[in-house]
Amino acid sequence: MVNIMNLSVNIAGVKFANPVTVASGTFSDAWDMKNIKQLGALIPKTVMLNAQAGNPPPRIVETPSGMVNAIGIENDGIDAFITQKLPIYAKMGVPVIVSISGKTDEEFVIMAQKLNACPSVALIELNLSCPNLKHKMLVAQDAEATARIVALVKKVVNKPIIAKLSPNVTSIADIASAAEQAGADAVSMVNTFQAMVIDVEKQKSKIGNFTGGLSGPAIRPIAVNMVYQTAQKIKIPIIGMGGIANADDALQFIMAGATMVAVGTMSFIEPDTALQVLNGIKAYMRAKKINDIRALIGFLK
Ligand SMILES: Cc1cc2nc3c(=O)[nH]c(=O)nc-3n(C[C@H](O)[C@H](O)[C@H](O)COP(=O)(O)O)c2cc1C
């Protein structure tokens, strides 16, 4: 008897061949990556309405089991993205999830409308780890602002939308719940943890922007717990990330409740990490005689 293994997952009607993707901002422009077609989806770096140069260097510093970055969303703006980069992503044969961030509510709406008109965009991810100008905090630190932006975007698009959440909150599950109630089709979590590294000899920050965000294996157990807590509270799918280095790590997120997983920082160490994660998940399922990845999603209660 042939043992057919199902790795495909579904988010808001969009089918992904498998649950493994790469986290926004961590894999260059992807067309350098080998075997990219094997991944479940692609999430390019966050795009903004207008081009911006990003933060002064140094932008990244290595820390124990991780890194602190403050890139500052260097990007060419949404129009250049749509005309120059999107056609290349569209040819890769993998669903493309486009990540956007606005400086105002209106900017989110304008960008979402532009992407809604692009057939090659499968889903739109709202990177809500941007300042909420009204309150000088991140949008994703404010349940009301999160819900307001999700609802505004939802009104003008017919593509599914994902809210990317910040872990720098008291209860990420509450923010996820606000996003769900406002109409989000999925949540993506976690973004980086606010962090700083001081050069004691030079008596200054090691990051040009002064502070940055911590990512990599150092954050993994916290991120897994956040996915688990959130999965107990919401019904929409979760895209889980935070320090995934191998299949075991990815399976922790899946068992905690993630429908998809994204590899971020570890791609800097080994560009093929995401593919190794995928192959490792297949090997695990084969060894455990599990025919359908969906049997593992939220397995741990
Ligand atoms: C260098 C770098 C750049 C990033 N840029 C973005 C970005 O543009 N948009 C975004 O939503 N997240 C961005 N992130 C966050 C990652 O997508 C991911 O949420 C986070 O790093 C946790 O996953 P990891 O530990 O596997 O890297 C960035 C992370 C790093 C390390």
The ligand as a Gaussian input file, in Angstrom:
#p B3LYP/6-31G(d) Opt

LIG

0 1
 C       17.146000      41.205000      10.254000
 C       15.675000      41.059000      10.526000
 C       14.764000      41.813000       9.790000
 C       13.388000      41.678000      10.027000
 N       12.510000      42.403000       9.272000
 C       11.185000      42.235000       9.456000
 C       10.249000      42.925000       8.641000
 O       10.596000      43.688000       7.732000
 N        8.920000      42.705000       8.887000
 C        8.468000      41.852000       9.869000
 O        7.266000      41.697000      10.029000
 N        9.347000      41.173000      10.645000
 C       10.672000      41.351000      10.460000
 N       11.557000      40.640000      11.236000
 C       11.041000      39.698000      12.257000
 C       10.991000      38.262000      11.723000
 O       10.137000      38.163000      10.613000
 C       10.512000      37.294000      12.826000
 O        9.201000      37.650000      13.215000
 C       11.393000      37.300000      14.072000
 O       12.743000      37.526000      13.734000
 C       11.283000      36.005000      14.898000
 O       11.672000      34.879000      14.141000
 P       13.205000      34.286000      14.144000
 O       13.627000      34.219000      15.574000
 O       13.121000      32.978000      13.469000
 O       14.032000      35.287000      13.374000
 C       12.928000      40.776000      11.023000
 C       13.863000      40.019000      11.752000
 C       15.212000      40.135000      11.513000
 C       16.181000      39.299000      12.299000

